[in-house]
C-alpha cells in the first residue's frame, strides 16, 4: 500500500536549469489549508530550502503554491515536504525530487 502522504506525482524530475513553482491541491486531505510551509532537504537530510526555494508558500482556495525551486544538481536526490493546517490538524505531504540535466 503506497504512503497516502506521498504526493501522487513523486518522484518529480527537474532539470538543473529549471525554476518551478509547484502547486499542491489539498482536497485529498481536506479544504481551506492555512499556514503552509515548505522544506527541501538534500540526500543527507540537510535543510537546503533557503538556497533552492527562497520565499514563502501561498494559498488560494485549496491550492498551495510553493516558491520556485531551482538550482537542483544533476543526479542528486532531494525531498520536498509541504506542511499545512486544515481544520486544526497539522498535515505534511512529501515528494522525491530528482535533479536532471
Rosetta blueprint (number, residue, H / E / L):
1 X L
2 X L
3 X L
4 X L
5 X L
6 X E
7 X L
8 X L
9 X L
10 X L
11 X L
12 X E
13 X E
14 X E
15 X E
16 X L
17 X L
18 X L
19 X E
20 X E
21 X L
22 X L
23 X E
24 X E
25 X E
26 X L
27 X L
28 X L
29 X L
30 X L
31 X L
32 X L
33 X L
34 X E
35 X E
36 X E
37 X E
38 X E
39 X E
40 X E
41 X E
42 X L
43 X L
44 X L
45 X L
46 X L
47 X E
48 X L
49 X H
50 X H
51 X H
52 X H
53 X L
54 X L
55 X L
56 X L
57 X L
58 X E
59 X E
60 X E
61 X L
62 X L
63 X E
64 X E
65 X E
66 X L
67 X L
68 X L
69 X E
70 X E
71 X L
72 X L
73 X L
74 X L
75 X L
76 X L
77 X E
78 X E
79 X E
80 X E
81 X E
82 X E
83 X E
84 X E
85 X E
86 X E
87 X L
88 X L
89 X E
90 X E
91 X E
92 X E
93 X E
94 X E
95 X E
96 X E
97 X E
98 X E
99 X E
100 X E
101 X L
